[in-house]
Amino acid sequence: MNELDFSNKIILVVGGSSGIGNGIAQTYRAKGAAVHVWGTRAKASDYAAAEGSDLTGLHYARVDVSDSASIATVKPAFDRLDVLVLAQGTVIYRRGEFEMEGFRKVMEVNLMSLMACASKFHPMLKASSGTLIIVSSTAAYHSTKGNPSYNASKTGAVGLTRTLGEAWAEDGIRVNGIAPGLVDTKLTKVTTDNPKRREAAIERIPLKRLGTPADMAGAALFLASPLASYVVGQTIIVDGGLIL
């Protein structure tokens, strides 16, 4: 038996159109799953490979997760779900999160939408004894001076993972999370596109390299597989040793 074979599994990756979510989505697809992704653009062709997006073989739908009403009313293109990955995320730089409008905007996407999506698909996950994976960040474990809402939302995501892990275990749903370190995606360009910042960041990572979406996908495969059948409510830090 191959515990990492996801043939006949139906998976939804919210935020699966680019970055970490896209890496996770494509890894599940390579393991045989039928993978659906939600993103913010009108159609799949609006995403470019140069942005770290590969929607080949994925079923795409546009859903604005910053609006809870959109999540509640969208009709999914599937009637069964085995794995739900919540990888949506945003950040505002230049101290924009210190303004209440920016603080709310980031919180809506990074935390509020997690509960909205999880609740929407709870019945399907209960029916399949499925898995929920919440992608947070190592920011949950230290301060991020310029981004109070990003930090608070990612810290909240870790707490939500613990709490839903306990609450939904009785429904046969395993809830766990992944906390990525510094991964080269469009959200981290402020660091990775600046040679001095990039070099300083890599110097702080024991493995001496940035993380990749594929690195995060390995943890996602494990958490959704029978190999993790006794793991509940945990957030696995996948950061190359950054916060040690």
LODO-635714 format. One record per residue: x, y, z of N, C-alpha, C in turn; residue in three letters. Coordinates in Angstrom, 2 decimals. Layout:
      n_u      n_v      n_w     ca_u     ca_v     ca_w      c_u      c_v      c_w   aa
        X        Y        Z        X        Y        Z        X        Y        Z  Ala
...
***
This chain:
      n_u      n_v      n_w     ca_u     ca_v     ca_w      c_u      c_v      c_w   aa
     0.84    -1.20     0.00     0.00     0.00     0.00     0.88     1.26     0.00  Met
     0.55     2.18    -0.90     1.27     3.46    -0.96     0.46     4.52    -0.22  Asn
     0.94     4.91     0.97     0.18     5.86     1.79     0.11     7.25     1.17  Glu
     0.96     7.53     0.19     0.96     8.85    -0.44     0.30     8.84    -1.82  Leu
    -0.52     7.82    -2.05    -1.31     7.75    -3.29    -2.66     8.41    -3.03  Asp
    -2.95     9.47    -3.76    -4.20    10.21    -3.55    -5.19     9.99    -4.69  Phe
    -5.03     8.89    -5.42    -5.98     8.55    -6.48    -7.38     8.45    -5.90  Ser
    -8.35     8.93    -6.64    -9.76     8.91    -6.24   -10.07     9.87    -5.09  Asn
    -9.11    10.72    -4.72    -9.36    11.73    -3.69    -9.71    13.06    -4.36  Lys
   -10.64    13.78    -3.75   -11.00    15.11    -4.23   -10.49    16.13    -3.22  Ile
    -9.74    17.09    -3.72    -9.05    18.04    -2.86    -9.35    19.47    -3.31  Ile
    -9.58    20.35    -2.36    -9.73    21.78    -2.66    -8.60    22.52    -1.95  Leu
    -7.88    23.34    -2.72    -6.85    24.21    -2.15    -7.30    25.66    -2.35  Val
    -7.73    26.29    -1.28    -8.09    27.70    -1.35    -6.78    28.49    -1.36  Val
    -6.65    29.41    -2.32    -5.36    30.07    -2.50    -4.40    29.21    -3.29  Gly
    -4.94    28.28    -4.06    -4.11    27.34    -4.80    -3.68    27.81    -6.17  Gly
    -3.93    29.08    -6.47    -3.61    29.60    -7.79    -2.16    30.06    -7.92  Ser
    -1.49    30.28    -6.80    -0.10    30.73    -6.86     0.61    30.40    -5.55  Ser
     1.93    30.57    -5.55     2.71    30.44    -4.33     2.64    29.08    -3.67  Gly
     2.61    29.09    -2.34     2.61    27.86    -1.56     1.40    26.99    -1.90  Ile
     0.23    27.60    -1.99    -0.99    26.86    -2.31    -0.90    26.15    -3.64  Gly
    -0.32    26.82    -4.63    -0.18    26.22    -5.95     0.78    25.03    -5.93  Asn
     1.86    25.17    -5.17     2.80    24.06    -5.03     2.15    22.85    -4.39  Gly
     1.33    23.10    -3.38     0.61    22.02    -2.71    -0.39    21.37    -3.66  Ile
    -1.13    22.20    -4.39    -2.15    21.69    -5.31    -1.53    20.80    -6.38  Ala
    -0.43    21.25    -6.97     0.20    20.47    -8.04     0.83    19.18    -7.51  Gln
     1.28    19.20    -6.27     1.85    17.98    -5.68     0.77    16.94    -5.44  Thr
    -0.39    17.37    -4.95    -1.51    16.43    -4.80    -1.95    15.88    -6.16  Tyr
    -1.98    16.74    -7.16    -2.37    16.29    -8.51    -1.39    15.23    -9.02  Arg
    -0.10    15.45    -8.77     0.91    14.49    -9.21     0.77    13.15    -8.51  Ala
     0.11    13.16    -7.36    -0.13    11.92    -6.61    -1.50    11.31    -6.92  Lys
    -2.15    11.81    -7.97    -3.36    11.17    -8.46    -4.68    11.82    -8.09  Gly
    -4.67    12.88    -7.30    -5.92    13.50    -6.85    -6.56    14.37    -7.93  Ala
    -7.86    14.53    -7.82    -8.57    15.56    -8.59    -8.55    16.81    -7.72  Ala
    -7.88    17.85    -8.21    -7.61    19.02    -7.38    -8.32    20.26    -7.90  Val
    -9.10    20.86    -7.02    -9.77    22.13    -7.31    -9.04    23.25    -6.58  His
    -8.95    24.40    -7.21    -8.32    25.54    -6.56    -9.22    26.76    -6.67  Val
    -9.17    27.59    -5.64    -9.85    28.88    -5.65    -8.80    29.98    -5.69  Trp
    -9.06    30.98    -6.53    -8.18    32.14    -6.61    -9.00    33.40    -6.81  Gly
    -8.32    34.52    -6.99    -9.02    35.81    -7.04    -9.25    36.34    -8.45  Thr
    -8.57    35.79    -9.43    -8.69    36.32   -10.79    -9.82    35.65   -11.55  Arg
   -10.25    36.31   -12.62   -11.46    35.86   -13.34   -11.33    34.45   -13.89  Ala
   -10.16    34.11   -14.42    -9.99    32.78   -15.01    -8.55    32.30   -14.86  Lys
    -8.35    31.02   -15.04    -7.04    30.41   -14.81    -5.96    31.03   -15.70  Ala
    -6.34    31.39   -16.93    -5.35    31.94   -17.87    -4.85    33.32   -17.47  Ser
    -5.48    33.93   -16.47    -5.02    35.24   -15.99    -3.78    35.13   -15.10  Asp
    -3.41    33.91   -14.77    -2.21    33.69   -13.95    -1.04    33.33   -14.86  Tyr
     0.13    33.88   -14.54     1.32    33.66   -15.37     2.32    32.78   -14.64  Ala
     3.02    31.96   -15.40     4.04    31.09   -14.82     5.13    31.90   -14.13  Ala
     5.39    33.10   -14.67     6.42    33.97   -14.09     6.08    34.38   -12.65  Ala
     4.80    34.31   -12.31     4.37    34.66   -10.95     4.39    33.44   -10.02  Glu
     4.87    32.33   -10.54     4.89    31.12    -9.73     3.58    30.37    -9.76  Gly
     2.84    30.52   -10.87     1.54    29.86   -11.00     1.58    28.80   -12.09  Ser
     1.06    27.62   -11.77     0.91    26.55   -12.75    -0.44    25.90   -12.49  Asp
    -1.42    26.23   -13.33    -2.76    25.69   -13.13    -3.07    24.52   -14.05  Leu
    -2.03    23.96   -14.66    -2.20    22.80   -15.52    -2.88    21.66   -14.77  Thr
    -3.99    21.17   -15.33    -4.66    20.01   -14.74    -5.45    20.29   -13.48  Gly
    -5.53    21.55   -13.06    -6.30    21.90   -11.87    -7.65    22.49   -12.28  Leu
    -8.65    22.30   -11.45    -9.98    22.85   -11.71   -10.09    24.19   -10.98  His
   -10.19    25.27   -11.76   -10.11    26.62   -11.17   -11.48    27.27   -11.00  Tyr
   -11.64    27.98    -9.89   -12.84    28.80    -9.69   -12.44    30.10    -9.02  Ala
   -13.10    31.17    -9.41   -12.83    32.47    -8.79   -13.74    32.64    -7.58  Arg
   -13.13    32.85    -6.42   -13.88    33.11    -5.19   -13.11    34.16    -4.39  Val
   -13.80    35.23    -4.03   -13.19    36.29    -3.24   -13.36    35.96    -1.76  Asp
   -12.32    35.39    -1.14   -12.45    34.95     0.25   -12.40    36.12     1.24  Val
   -12.12    37.33     0.73   -12.16    38.48     1.64   -13.60    38.88     1.95  Ser
   -14.54    38.25     1.24   -15.97    38.52     1.43   -16.65    37.23     1.90  Asp
   -17.01    37.18     3.18   -17.62    35.96     3.74   -18.88    35.55     3.00  Ser
   -19.62    36.53     2.48   -20.85    36.22     1.76   -20.55    35.44     0.48  Ala
   -19.43    35.77    -0.17   -19.05    35.04    -1.39   -18.76    33.57    -1.08  Ser
   -18.10    33.35     0.04   -17.79    31.97     0.44   -19.08    31.21     0.73  Ile
   -20.00    31.86     1.41   -21.25    31.20     1.80   -22.11    30.84     0.59  Ala
   -22.08    31.68    -0.44   -23.01    31.48    -1.56   -22.42    30.69    -2.73  Thr
   -21.10    30.55    -2.80   -20.51    29.86    -3.95   -20.92    28.39    -3.95  Val
   -21.24    27.89    -5.15   -21.60    26.48    -5.29   -20.37    25.74    -5.81  Lys
   -19.79    24.85    -5.00   -18.58    24.16    -5.44   -18.84    23.22    -6.60  Pro
   -17.80    22.96    -7.37   -17.91    22.11    -8.56   -17.72    20.63    -8.22  Ala
   -17.96    20.28    -6.97   -17.82    18.89    -6.52   -18.83    18.65    -5.41  Phe
   -19.22    17.40    -5.23   -20.20    17.09    -4.17   -19.60    16.20    -3.09  Asp
   -18.29    15.97    -3.17   -17.56    15.21    -2.17   -16.21    15.85    -1.97  Arg
   -15.67    15.82    -0.76   -14.37    16.44    -0.49   -13.61    15.61     0.54  Leu
   -12.36    15.28     0.20   -11.52    14.49     1.10   -10.52    15.34     1.87  Asp
    -9.98    16.36     1.20    -8.97    17.21     1.83    -9.26    18.67     1.49  Val
    -9.26    19.51     2.51    -9.39    20.95     2.32    -8.12    21.61     2.82  Leu
    -7.44    22.34     1.95    -6.24    23.08     2.34    -6.55    24.57     2.25  Val
    -6.37    25.28     3.34    -6.62    26.73     3.38    -5.28    27.44     3.34  Leu
    -4.91    27.89     2.14    -3.59    28.50     1.93    -3.71    29.96     1.49  Ala
    -4.89    30.55     1.66    -5.07    31.94     1.27    -4.29    32.87     2.20  Gln
    -3.85    33.98     1.66    -3.12    34.91     2.51    -2.81    36.21     1.81  Gly
    -2.70    37.28     2.59    -2.30    38.57     2.04    -1.50    39.32     3.09  Thr
    -0.83    40.38     2.65    -0.04    41.21     3.56    -0.03    42.62     2.97  Val
     0.07    43.62     3.82     0.19    45.01     3.35     1.45    45.60     3.96  Ile
     2.32    46.10     3.09     3.57    46.69     3.57     3.44    48.20     3.74  Tyr
     4.53    48.87     4.04     4.59    50.32     4.24     3.64    50.79     5.34  Arg
     3.58    50.00     6.40     2.81    50.31     7.61     1.30    50.43     7.35  Arg
     0.84    49.85     6.24    -0.58    49.90     5.92    -1.46    49.14     6.90  Gly
    -0.87    48.17     7.61    -1.66    47.38     8.57    -1.86    48.10     9.90  Glu
    -1.20    49.24    10.06    -1.41    50.03    11.27    -2.66    50.90    11.15  Phe
    -3.20    51.02     9.93    -4.48    51.69     9.71    -5.58    50.64     9.82  Glu
    -6.69    51.01    10.41    -7.75    50.02    10.65    -8.27    49.38     9.37  Met
    -8.33    50.14     8.30    -8.82    49.58     7.04    -7.89    48.45     6.57  Glu
    -6.58    48.70     6.64    -5.62    47.67     6.25    -5.61    46.50     7.21  Gly
    -5.72    46.82     8.50    -5.73    45.76     9.52    -6.90    44.80     9.27  Phe
    -8.08    45.38     9.02    -9.28    44.55     8.77    -9.15    43.74     7.48  Arg
    -8.60    44.35     6.45    -8.48    43.68     5.15    -7.63    42.41     5.27  Lys
    -6.50    42.54     5.94    -5.61    41.38     6.11    -6.26    40.34     7.02  Val
    -6.89    40.80     8.09    -7.54    39.87     9.02    -8.67    39.09     8.34  Met
    -9.41    39.76     7.46   -10.53    39.13     6.76   -10.05    37.96     5.91  Glu
    -8.95    38.16     5.19    -8.42    37.11     4.31    -7.68    36.03     5.12  Val
    -6.83    36.47     6.04    -5.90    35.53     6.70    -6.50    34.76     7.87  Asn
    -7.62    35.24     8.42    -8.19    34.55     9.57    -9.69    34.30     9.43  Leu
   -10.45    35.35     9.18   -11.91    35.20     9.11   -12.32    34.19     8.02  Met
   -11.64    34.27     6.87   -12.01    33.38     5.77   -11.67    31.92     6.06  Ser
   -10.71    31.70     6.97   -10.38    30.32     7.33   -11.60    29.64     7.96  Leu
   -12.21    30.34     8.90   -13.38    29.77     9.57   -14.57    29.66     8.62  Met
   -14.71    30.66     7.75   -15.83    30.63     6.79   -15.70    29.43     5.85  Ala
   -14.50    29.18     5.35   -14.27    28.04     4.45   -14.40    26.71     5.19  Cys
   -13.80    26.66     6.38   -13.85    25.42     7.16   -15.29    25.04     7.48  Ala
   -16.08    26.02     7.89   -17.49    25.77     8.23   -18.29    25.32     7.02  Ser
   -18.03    25.96     5.89   -18.77    25.63     4.67   -18.58    24.16     4.29  Lys
   -17.34    23.67     4.44   -17.05    22.32     3.99   -17.04    21.28     5.11  Phe
   -17.39    21.70     6.31   -17.45    20.75     7.43   -18.33    19.53     7.12  His
   -19.54    19.73     6.56   -20.38    18.55     6.28   -19.72    17.57     5.32  Pro
   -19.09    18.07     4.26   -18.42    17.19     3.30   -17.24    16.46     3.94  Met
   -16.47    17.17     4.74   -15.31    16.55     5.40   -15.76    15.51     6.43  Leu
   -16.86    15.79     7.09   -17.40    14.82     8.05   -17.85    13.56     7.33  Lys
   -18.48    13.74     6.18   -18.99    12.59     5.42   -17.85    11.70     4.92  Ala
   -16.69    12.29     4.63   -15.58    11.52     4.07   -14.52    11.16     5.10  Ser
   -14.77    11.55     6.39   -13.73    11.44     7.42   -12.44    12.07     6.89  Ser
   -12.59    13.31     6.45   -11.53    13.98     5.72   -10.53    14.74     6.58  Gly
    -9.74    15.54     5.89    -8.64    16.26     6.51    -8.71    17.75     6.17  Thr
    -8.46    18.58     7.17    -8.35    20.03     6.97    -6.93    20.45     7.32  Leu
    -6.29    21.19     6.43    -4.94    21.70     6.67    -4.95    23.21     6.54  Ile
    -4.50    23.89     7.60    -4.47    25.35     7.63    -3.02    25.81     7.51  Ile
    -2.75    26.65     6.53    -1.40    27.18     6.33    -1.29    28.51     7.08  Val
    -0.41    28.56     8.06    -0.22    29.79     8.82     1.15    30.38     8.46  Ser
     2.02    30.57     9.42     3.34    31.15     9.17     4.18    31.07    10.43  Ser
     5.50    31.05    10.26     6.36    31.14    11.43     6.21    32.51    12.11  Thr
     5.58    33.46    11.44     5.30    34.76    12.07     4.44    34.60    13.32  Ala
     3.75    33.46    13.42     2.93    33.19    14.60     3.78    33.00    15.86  Ala
     5.09    32.82    15.67     5.96    32.48    16.80     6.97    33.58    17.16  Tyr
     6.87    34.72    16.48     7.73    35.87    16.82     7.06    37.13    16.29  His
     7.56    38.29    16.67     6.95    39.53    16.20     7.36    39.83    14.76  Ser
     6.52    40.59    14.07     6.85    41.09    12.73     6.54    42.59    12.78  Thr
     7.54    43.35    13.11     7.39    44.75    13.50     6.48    45.59    12.59  Lys
     6.58    45.41    11.30     5.81    46.26    10.39     4.45    45.74    10.00  Gly
     4.08    44.55    10.50     2.85    43.91    10.02     2.03    43.32    11.15  Asn
     1.34    44.18    11.93     0.58    43.69    13.08    -0.59    42.79    12.72  Pro
    -1.27    43.07    11.62    -2.42    42.25    11.27    -1.99    40.89    10.72  Ser
    -0.94    40.90     9.90    -0.41    39.63     9.40    -0.03    38.74    10.58  Tyr
     0.67    39.32    11.54     1.12    38.56    12.69    -0.05    38.04    13.52  Asn
    -0.98    38.93    13.83    -2.13    38.53    14.66    -2.97    37.47    13.96  Ala
    -3.13    37.61    12.64    -3.96    36.65    11.90    -3.29    35.28    11.82  Ser
    -1.97    35.25    11.63    -1.27    33.98    11.54    -1.19    33.30    12.92  Lys
    -1.05    34.11    13.96    -1.10    33.56    15.32    -2.47    32.98    15.58  Thr
    -3.50    33.69    15.15    -4.87    33.20    15.29    -5.11    31.92    14.52  Gly
    -4.46    31.78    13.37    -4.63    30.58    12.55    -4.09    29.34    13.28  Ala
    -2.99    29.52    14.02    -2.44    28.40    14.79    -3.39    28.01    15.91  Val
    -3.98    29.01    16.57    -4.96    28.73    17.61    -6.21    28.07    17.06  Gly
    -6.64    28.51    15.89    -7.81    27.91    15.25    -7.54    26.46    14.90  Leu
    -6.35    26.17    14.43    -5.97    24.80    14.10    -6.06    23.89    15.32  Thr
    -5.54    24.37    16.45    -5.62    23.59    17.70    -7.07    23.32    18.08  Arg
    -7.85    24.38    18.05    -9.22    24.30    18.56   -10.13    23.47    17.66  Thr
   -10.04    23.67    16.34   -10.84    22.85    15.43   -10.34    21.41    15.46  Leu
    -9.04    21.24    15.70    -8.50    19.88    15.82    -9.20    19.11    16.91  Gly
    -9.38    19.76    18.05   -10.07    19.10    19.16   -11.56    18.98    18.89  Glu
   -12.17    20.06    18.41   -13.62    20.09    18.25   -14.12    19.14    17.17  Ala
   -13.37    19.00    16.09   -13.85    18.22    14.95   -13.33    16.79    14.92  Trp
   -12.44    16.44    15.85   -11.97    15.05    15.90   -13.14    14.10    16.11  Ala
   -14.13    14.54    16.90   -15.29    13.68    17.15   -16.14    13.47    15.91  Glu
   -15.93    14.32    14.88   -16.64    14.14    13.61   -15.81    13.33    12.61  Asp
   -14.65    12.85    13.06   -13.79    12.07    12.16   -12.93    12.92    11.25  Gly
   -12.88    14.24    11.52   -12.07    15.15    10.70   -10.76    15.44    11.43  Ile
    -9.64    15.21    10.76    -8.36    15.58    11.35    -7.97    16.97    10.87  Arg
    -7.72    17.88    11.81    -7.32    19.24    11.48    -5.89    19.46    11.95  Val
    -5.04    19.90    11.04    -3.64    20.22    11.36    -3.21    21.42    10.52  Asn
    -1.98    21.86    10.76    -1.51    23.04    10.04    -0.05    22.96     9.65  Gly
     0.34    23.91     8.81     1.73    24.06     8.37     2.10    25.52     8.60  Ile
     3.26    25.76     9.22     3.77    27.12     9.40     5.03    27.28     8.55  Ala
     4.90    27.84     7.34     6.08    28.02     6.49     6.99    29.12     7.03  Pro
     8.29    28.95     6.77     9.24    30.01     7.04     9.29    30.94     5.85  Gly
    10.48    31.38     5.46    10.62    32.30     4.33    10.63    31.52     3.02  Leu
     9.52    31.62     2.30     9.36    30.92     1.03     9.31    31.96    -0.09  Val
    10.00    31.69    -1.17    10.08    32.65    -2.28     8.78    32.65    -3.07  Asp
     7.87    33.56    -2.72     6.59    33.72    -3.42     6.35    35.21    -3.64  Thr
     5.24    35.54    -4.29     4.98    36.97    -4.56     4.74    37.76    -3.27  Lys
     4.32    37.10    -2.20     4.10    37.81    -0.94     5.41    38.20    -0.27  Leu
     6.50    37.52    -0.60     7.79    37.78     0.07     8.77    38.54    -0.82  Thr
     8.29    39.06    -1.95     9.18    39.75    -2.89     9.90    40.93    -2.25  Lys
     9.28    41.56    -1.25     9.91    42.69    -0.58    11.26    42.28     0.01  Val
    11.39    41.00     0.36    12.66    40.48     0.87    13.47    39.79    -0.23  Thr
    12.82    38.90    -0.97    13.58    38.05    -1.90    14.08    38.80    -3.13  Thr
    13.44    39.91    -3.50    13.89    40.69    -4.66    14.92    41.75    -4.29  Asp
    15.21    41.87    -2.99    16.21    42.82    -2.52    17.47    42.03    -2.14  Asn
    18.54    42.13    -2.94    19.72    41.27    -2.71    20.26    41.32    -1.29  Pro
    20.32    42.50    -0.69    20.86    42.60     0.67    19.95    41.90     1.68  Lys
    18.64    42.14     1.56    17.68    41.51     2.47    17.67    39.99     2.27  Arg
    17.72    39.59     1.02    17.70    38.15     0.71    18.92    37.46     1.33  Arg
    20.09    38.06     1.14    21.32    37.48     1.68    21.28    37.40     3.20  Glu
    20.78    38.47     3.83    20.70    38.49     5.30    19.72    37.44     5.80  Ala
    18.61    37.25     5.07    17.61    36.27     5.47    18.17    34.85     5.37  Ala
    18.85    34.55     4.27    19.42    33.21     4.07    20.48    32.92     5.13  Ile
    21.20    33.95     5.54    22.24    33.78     6.56    21.64    33.30     7.88  Glu
    20.37    33.67     8.14    19.71    33.29     9.40    19.09    31.90     9.35  Arg
    19.05    31.30     8.17    18.42    29.98     8.00    19.50    28.90     8.07  Ile
    19.44    27.99     9.03    20.46    26.94     9.14    20.70    26.16     7.85  Pro
    19.65    25.91     7.07    19.85    25.17     5.81    20.41    26.04     4.70  Leu
    20.53    27.35     4.96    21.15    28.30     4.03    20.47    28.37     2.65  Lys
    19.18    28.27     2.67    18.41    28.50     1.44    16.99    28.89     1.79  Arg
    16.31    29.54     0.85    14.91    29.85     1.04    14.08    28.58     0.89  Leu
    12.90    28.58     1.47    11.99    27.47     1.26    11.31    27.57    -0.09  Gly
    10.77    26.47    -0.56    10.03    26.44    -1.82     8.62    25.92    -1.56  Thr
     7.68    26.22    -2.46     6.35    25.64    -2.31     6.38    24.11    -2.23  Pro
     7.33    23.50    -2.92     7.45    22.03    -2.88     7.83    21.54    -1.48  Ala
     8.65    22.33    -0.77     9.00    21.96     0.60     7.75    21.92     1.48  Asp
     6.85    22.87     1.27     5.61    22.93     2.06     4.67    21.79     1.65  Met
     4.71    21.45     0.36     3.83    20.40    -0.14     4.15    19.05     0.49  Ala
     5.41    18.81     0.81     5.78    17.55     1.46     5.05    17.38     2.78  Gly
     4.98    18.46     3.57     4.27    18.41     4.84     2.77    18.22     4.61  Ala
     2.24    18.85     3.56     0.81    18.73     3.26     0.45    17.30     2.86  Ala
     1.33    16.66     2.08     1.11    15.25     1.71     1.04    14.38     2.96  Leu
     2.01    14.57     3.84     2.06    13.79     5.08     0.79    13.98     5.90  Phe
     0.40    15.23     6.13    -0.73    15.51     7.01    -2.06    14.97     6.48  Leu
    -2.18    14.86     5.16    -3.43    14.35     4.57    -3.41    12.84     4.37  Ala
    -2.30    12.21     4.72    -2.14    10.78     4.45    -2.39     9.94     5.70  Ser
    -2.54     8.62     5.52    -2.67     7.72     6.67    -1.44     7.74     7.58  Pro
    -0.31     8.21     7.07     0.90     8.30     7.89     0.69     9.23     9.08  Leu
    -0.25    10.17     8.94    -0.52    11.15    10.01    -1.85    10.86    10.71  Ala
    -2.26     9.59    10.71    -3.59     9.25    11.21    -3.81     9.55    12.69  Ser
    -2.70     9.75    13.44    -2.84    10.02    14.88    -2.35    11.43    15.23  Tyr
    -2.24    12.28    14.21    -1.79    13.66    14.40    -3.01    14.58    14.32  Val
    -3.27    15.31    15.38    -4.45    16.17    15.46    -4.11    17.50    16.14  Val
    -4.51    18.60    15.51    -4.39    19.92    16.12    -3.01    20.50    16.10  Gly
    -2.08    19.87    15.36    -0.70    20.32    15.36    -0.38    21.22    14.17  Gln
     0.50    22.16    14.39     1.04    22.97    13.28     2.52    22.62    13.14  Thr
     2.86    22.08    11.97     4.24    21.69    11.71     5.00    22.90    11.16  Ile
     6.09    23.26    11.81     6.93    24.36    11.34     7.86    23.83    10.26  Ile
     7.80    24.44     9.08     8.61    24.02     7.94     9.40    25.24     7.49  Val
    10.57    25.44     8.12    11.27    26.72     7.92    12.78    26.59     7.75  Asp
    13.28    25.38     7.54    14.71    25.22     7.38    15.51    25.53     8.63  Gly
    14.80    25.63     9.76    15.44    25.93    11.04    15.47    27.40    11.38  Gly
    14.78    28.23    10.61    14.84    29.69    10.76    14.59    30.19    12.18  Leu
    13.57    29.65    12.85    13.22    30.22    14.16    13.80    29.43    15.34  Ile
    14.76    28.56    15.06    15.39    27.83    16.15    16.13    28.76    17.10  Leu
***
